[in-house]
């Protein structure tokens, strides 16, 4: 089911070039963000969104990006296999947790009260 991705020297050189371009793009965007700080923040935010989308798209072209894409695809396939509880099971489990929290709180309150009473008795 998993996708085989080759790790050759040629793709490695291409990956380094793409990653260098991504770093240059993000660095340029950081400098431009400070240089054009008088422009409305909404326009600068839109520019950042555009740069992040372009950088993300470029990153998907690298070996690491293809690995992440394959992992994401396999994760979605596994997520479809999950058997989710019914509403009744969820409510029952929640009630059990709430009851255990209440019982634990009462037990801790009782222990605290006894200890406070013993400390008060010994210290006067």
Secondary structure, DSSP 4 states (H G I P E B T S, - for coil): -PPP----HHHHHHHHHHHHHHHHHHHHHHHHHHHTTTS-HHHHHHHHHHHHHHHHHHHTTSHHHHHHHHHHHHHHHHHHT--PPPHHHHHHHHHHHHHHHHHHHHHHHHHHHHHHHHHHHHH-
